[in-house]
């Protein structure tokens, strides 16, 4: 059974808001301990004293980096934010033949004017994101592969960043934290050298656009 200290540390590390609040001494430890007590008692199957939780929180806070002395990550302004609508995300199980599927997909979509398709290859999975005009091609080319998930009616927001962003610590975290603060649910995120793209359900796009527009304003 985990100790109180271990359980408290796990809860804090799973929340970027708690981590930052504790590192900046913005949180009342006694009140936070009171709110965490029910969850800790449920996880540990025994009563947990508030004083013990406060002590555990204080120890976690002491080990966190001192955020007050760290410069905040600022998005270099470029003023560029683009959107794509009506996208579909496929996730396939990786296989020996899936590389050939990727090659065929690129060959067959090369002549399709305005077609949007991106392929991300992980260790065990391959993700394909495409526009509506490409879905039929994807399903034909990958017909013999194992489909794990498919999500339709997605939108994408792409923030075009200054090349210096590759050396800006905490930039992606800062943007994702702002989205989380506004309760925007991100389906997926794709990053290249100067682009950060988030994939969202349609009903989340407006709120996400407002957040990312403010970051570039």
Secondary structure by P-SEA (a helix, b strand, c coil): cccaaaaaaaaaaacaaaaaaaaaccccaaaaaaaaaaaaaaaacbbbbaaaaaaaaaaaaaaccccccccccccccccbbbbbcbbbbbbbccccaaaaaaaaaaaaaccccbbbbbbbbcccbbbbbbccccaaaaaaaaccccccccccbbbbbbbbbccccccccaaaaaaaaaaaaaccccccccccccbbbbbbcccaaaaaaaaaaaaac
